[in-house]
Amino acid sequence: MCQNLKALFLDNIQNIHNVVSTEGYTLFCGFLGMRWKSPEDVEVTLIQSIHNTGKPYTNVALIPSENYEEALVQFSAIHPGILSKVAPEFHDKVFIQGQYATMTSGYHDSVNS
């Protein structure tokens, strides 16, 4: 199973265990809830898991290889996606003030090394 996973790193996002809703949902839950429609028109969970890393404000999502291209599309617009789904009063629990949440490939390259 692990051989089928690809790492996708996200920068400028706070701890995934921060509560980001009045119902008590965490950022972790939001990421695990990401879905997409496969070419067979089946709704599929986009990521396998997401984790904080040892580097503050950097997270890693583990993506099944068959979902990787769709993950690149969805995560390329991660900042506006979170803005639209998380209420403004919780933005300080998600974002780093003055920074744009983004996907990065620098750490991805080091994983393969």
N, C-alpha and C positions, 0 to 999 in steps of 0.2 A: 504494500500500500504506500509506504513512504517513497518508494522509487517513482511513483506516479505523481508526486506532488512537486509543484514549483513554488519558489518563494517570490513574493512581491512585497517590497518595502514601502512603507508610508512614512513621510516626514511631517513634522509640525502638528502632530495629533497627540493629545494628552493620554493618560492612562486609560486603557480600554475598560477598566472596571469602574470608572466614574459614572455616577448616575446622571442620566441625560433626559429624564422625563418625570412628570409628577406621579406617574404610575410606578416608578422605581426601576425602569428599564435602564440597562447600562449600554455604553457604546459597544461593548462586546456583543450583546444581544442584537443590536442593530446590524452589525457586520454579519453575524451568523444568519440573519434573516434575509440577506441579499439573495435575490433569485433572478433567473433569466429563462426564457423559452428556448428550448433546444430546436434544432432544425426539424425534429420530429414533432414539434409543437407540444413538448412535455415540459412542465415547469420543473426546474432543476435548482438545487441549492448551489450558489456560486462558489463559496469557499468551504474548505474543510475545517479550518481553524484560523484564529488570529491570536497573536501574542505580543505583549510588551517585549522590548529587547533591553539589553544592558545600556543602550544609548538613550538618554532621556528624549522623549518626544519622537521616537522612532518605533514603529510597530512593523511586524511582519505577518502577512496573510499567507497561508499555505493553500494553494489552488490546485485542484486536480488538473492534470495536463489537458484533458478534454475541454475544460472550461477556461483555459488560460487566455485565449484570444478575447473572449467576452469579458473576462476580468480586466484586461488591459483597457478595453473600451469604457467600462463602468468606473474603474479607478482613475482614469484620466480626467474625469470630472468629479473627483471625490469632494472637493471643497463646496461647489455649488450643490451637490447632492446632499451633503450633510446640512448645509444651510436651509434647504427646503424641508428636511425631515425632522430637524431638532429645533424645538422652540427657542426663540432668542434668549430667554432667561437662562438657558443652559449652555449657550455657546462658549462661555468661559470655562466650562468643564470639558470641552472638546478641543477648541483651538488655542493656539499660542497667540497672544495679542500681537497684532501687527504682522503675523506670518500667514502664509497661504498653505493650507494642507495640500500635499501633493504626493504623487507616486514618485519613487526614485529608483534608478537602476544601479547606482554605485554600489550598494550593498549586495544587490543581486549578483553582480559579477564576482564579488568576493566569496559568495557561497559556493560557487562552482570551483573556486581555487582550493 
